[in-house]
């Protein structure tokens, strides 16, 4: 990946012993980092992804049975809701991307992206809330994006899904407050993941420029901090929102955009 690799900061203190967490898109990237972080804090992590091999590798790295591989296609919405039952912490992370002008955007792909990135989180939240409400405690963390608050050309489905996720998260916060359940978004800029690698290639094709120019001239053009974000940094933000001292933090978005939205 392009950009300078930075050493991740030391994890902050976090004790989730006895908690069950579900993380979607857990086989790689941000989801993998979140699963490892929550497992290291003592949570039993239900790791959801279509990539069975990636889940096995994640479980092996976590060790000690801390991560339970849960192969699942989240577009099976009934199964997604069922998977979330009994969880104390829900991290909605799974996502895909397609970069096309609106007039060339395949309607089927638009529907698929909204199903995975908005409808599935709704069903997962719906499945998790009865247990959370019953015990008077729960943490919902939705991995949104700077594109949940800002738009970019050629990303109609992704931007629509992330804007919708931000709204869904706020509604869950309002409804959950009386039951000890918080709901927040973590909204990063461009993170060092395979998804971003694909975006670089797609943007290069859409704009007709070399990939080397995409990072500096398009991806990071509006950011003050000229580097990609590490998945472990996002995972630390997720951990913060799951901690006891964050019980009053709800209905908000934690922007990790390198100053993009400061303009």
FENRARA-V831538 format. One record per residue. N is the residue number from 1. RES is the residue in three letters. OMEGA is omega in whole degrees, -180 to 180 (999 if undefined). Layout:
[[N | RES | OMEGA] [N | RES | OMEGA]]
This chain:
[[1 | UNK | -179] [2 | UNK | 179] [3 | UNK | -178] [4 | UNK | 176] [5 | UNK | -179] [6 | UNK | 176] [7 | UNK | -179] [8 | UNK | 177] [9 | UNK | 177] [10 | UNK | -179] [11 | UNK | 175] [12 | UNK | -178] [13 | UNK | -178] [14 | UNK | -180] [15 | UNK | 178] [16 | UNK | -179] [17 | UNK | 179] [18 | UNK | 179] [19 | UNK | 174] [20 | UNK | -180] [21 | UNK | 172] [22 | UNK | 179] [23 | UNK | 178] [24 | UNK | -176] [25 | UNK | -168] [26 | UNK | -174] [27 | UNK | -176] [28 | UNK | 171] [29 | UNK | -177] [30 | UNK | -180] [31 | UNK | 178] [32 | UNK | -180] [33 | UNK | 179] [34 | UNK | 180] [35 | UNK | -180] [36 | UNK | -179] [37 | UNK | -179] [38 | UNK | 177] [39 | UNK | 179] [40 | UNK | 179] [41 | UNK | 175] [42 | UNK | -180] [43 | UNK | 168] [44 | UNK | -171] [45 | UNK | 172] [46 | UNK | -173] [47 | UNK | -174] [48 | UNK | 177] [49 | UNK | 173] [50 | UNK | -175] [51 | UNK | -177] [52 | UNK | -180] [53 | UNK | 178] [54 | UNK | 177] [55 | UNK | 178] [56 | UNK | 179] [57 | UNK | 177] [58 | UNK | -179] [59 | UNK | 180] [60 | UNK | 180] [61 | UNK | 180] [62 | UNK | 177] [63 | UNK | 173] [64 | UNK | -179] [65 | UNK | -177] [66 | UNK | -179] [67 | UNK | 177] [68 | UNK | 177] [69 | UNK | -177] [70 | UNK | -179] [71 | UNK | -177] [72 | UNK | 169] [73 | UNK | -173] [74 | UNK | 175] [75 | UNK | 167] [76 | UNK | -167] [77 | UNK | 177] [78 | UNK | 179] [79 | UNK | 178] [80 | UNK | 180] [81 | UNK | 179] [82 | UNK | -178] [83 | UNK | -176] [84 | UNK | -178] [85 | UNK | 175] [86 | UNK | -179] [87 | UNK | 177] [88 | UNK | -177] [89 | UNK | 178] [90 | UNK | 177] [91 | UNK | 178] [92 | UNK | -174] [93 | UNK | -171] [94 | UNK | 180] [95 | UNK | 175] [96 | UNK | -177] [97 | UNK | 171] [98 | UNK | -176] [99 | UNK | 180] [100 | UNK | 169] [101 | UNK | -176] [102 | UNK | -176] [103 | UNK | 178] [104 | UNK | -175] [105 | UNK | -179] [106 | UNK | -179] [107 | UNK | 179] [108 | UNK | 178] [109 | UNK | 176] [110 | UNK | 180] [111 | UNK | -179] [112 | UNK | -180] [113 | UNK | 178] [114 | UNK | 179] [115 | UNK | -178] [116 | UNK | -167] [117 | UNK | 178] [118 | UNK | -179] [119 | UNK | 179] [120 | UNK | 175] [121 | UNK | 176] [122 | UNK | -178] [123 | UNK | 177] [124 | UNK | 177] [125 | UNK | 179] [126 | UNK | 180] [127 | UNK | -176] [128 | UNK | -170] [129 | UNK | -179] [130 | UNK | 178] [131 | UNK | 180] [132 | UNK | 179] [133 | UNK | -177] [134 | UNK | -179] [135 | UNK | 178] [136 | UNK | -180] [137 | UNK | 176] [138 | UNK | 179] [139 | UNK | 173] [140 | UNK | 177] [141 | UNK | -179] [142 | UNK | 178] [143 | UNK | 179] [144 | UNK | -175] [145 | UNK | 168] [146 | UNK | 177] [147 | UNK | 170] [148 | UNK | 179] [149 | UNK | 177] [150 | UNK | 179] [151 | UNK | 170] [152 | UNK | 178] [153 | UNK | 173] [154 | UNK | -178] [155 | UNK | -172] [156 | UNK | -177] [157 | UNK | -179] [158 | UNK | -179] [159 | UNK | 179] [160 | UNK | -180] [161 | UNK | -178] [162 | UNK | 174] [163 | UNK | 178] [164 | UNK | 180] [165 | UNK | 177] [166 | UNK | 179] [167 | UNK | 178] [168 | UNK | -179] [169 | UNK | 180] [170 | UNK | 177] [171 | UNK | 178] [172 | UNK | 178] [173 | UNK | -179] [174 | UNK | -179] [175 | UNK | -175] [176 | UNK | -172] [177 | UNK | -179] [178 | UNK | -177] [179 | UNK | 179] [180 | UNK | -178] [181 | UNK | 175] [182 | UNK | 178] [183 | UNK | -177] [184 | UNK | 172] [185 | UNK | 164] [186 | UNK | -169] [187 | UNK | -177] [188 | UNK | 167] [189 | UNK | -176] [190 | UNK | -177] [191 | UNK | -178] [192 | UNK | -178] [193 | UNK | 177] [194 | UNK | 179] [195 | UNK | 179] [196 | UNK | 175] [197 | UNK | 179] [198 | UNK | 178] [199 | UNK | 179] [200 | UNK | 179] [201 | UNK | -179] [202 | UNK | 179] [203 | UNK | 178] [204 | UNK | 179] [205 | UNK | -177] [206 | UNK | -176] [207 | UNK | 180] [208 | UNK | 179] [209 | UNK | 178] [210 | UNK | -180] [211 | UNK | -178] [212 | UNK | -179] [213 | UNK | -176] [214 | UNK | -175] [215 | UNK | -176] [216 | UNK | -172] [217 | UNK | -177] [218 | UNK | -174] [219 | UNK | -175] [220 | UNK | -176] [221 | UNK | -175] [222 | UNK | -179] [223 | UNK | 176] [224 | UNK | 179] [225 | UNK | -171] [226 | UNK | 174] [227 | UNK | 173] [228 | UNK | 178] [229 | UNK | 179] [230 | UNK | 177] [231 | UNK | -179] [232 | UNK | 177] [233 | UNK | 177] [234 | UNK | 180] [235 | UNK | 177] [236 | UNK | 176] [237 | UNK | 176] [238 | UNK | 178] [239 | UNK | 178] [240 | UNK | -178] [241 | UNK | 178] [242 | UNK | -173] [243 | UNK | 179] [244 | UNK | -176] [245 | UNK | 179] [246 | UNK | -175] [247 | UNK | 178] [248 | UNK | 179] [249 | UNK | -179] [250 | UNK | 179] [251 | UNK | -176] [252 | UNK | 178] [253 | UNK | 177] [254 | UNK | -178] [255 | UNK | 176] [256 | UNK | -168] [257 | UNK | 179] [258 | UNK | 179] [259 | UNK | -179] [260 | UNK | -175] [261 | UNK | 177] [262 | UNK | -180] [263 | UNK | 999]]
